[in-house]
Amino acid sequence: MTTITLNLSPELEHQIRTEASRQGVEPDHYILNALQERLQPRLPTTQPNEADLLQQINIGFSAQTWEEYHALIAKRHAETLTPEEHKQLIQMSDRLEQVNVTRIQALIQLATFRNQPLTELMQTLGINPHPEIVDYA
């Protein structure tokens, strides 16, 4: 193994020793691991393009599904929801939550891709960043 001598500032040395101690390794092993991670060839990652992100942002419930969802909510408020309808409402709510997570993640990626603040991107796309709160619970 080859030896390389490094001249470190006292602050950097302290930082390396602290992090190595936190990870439970010797400082030289910590440095070696950090260098190996840094210099390891990276596999190209496929980043979604703008069109892919816009497609993910536009995914949502159909008009018919929204009607069914709101009808179930109305029945729940009226306390006339059957156990089967309750199960269906929970499934729809879970799907809606998943769709919204995907949309938000795509919005964040697109804002980063465009180097644009998220609220500005949402306004550009006609998405209200401050919608009125509607309680569907």
FENMOVEN-V42352 format. One record per pair of residues at least 24 apart in sequence whose ideal C-beta (glycine too) atoms are under 7 Angstrom apart, sorted by sequence separation. I is the first residue (numbers start at 1). GAP is how many residues later the second one is. If there is no record, write none. Layout:
# FENMOVEN-V42352
i:I gap:GAP
i:I gap:GAP
This chain:
# FENMOVEN-V42352
i:61 gap:35
i:60 gap:39
i:59 gap:40
i:59 gap:43
i:59 gap:44
i:56 gap:46
i:57 gap:46
i:56 gap:47
i:57 gap:49
i:56 gap:50
i:57 gap:50
i:53 gap:53
i:57 gap:53
i:53 gap:56
i:53 gap:57
i:50 gap:60
i:53 gap:60
i:48 gap:61
i:50 gap:63
i:73 gap:63
i:57 gap:68
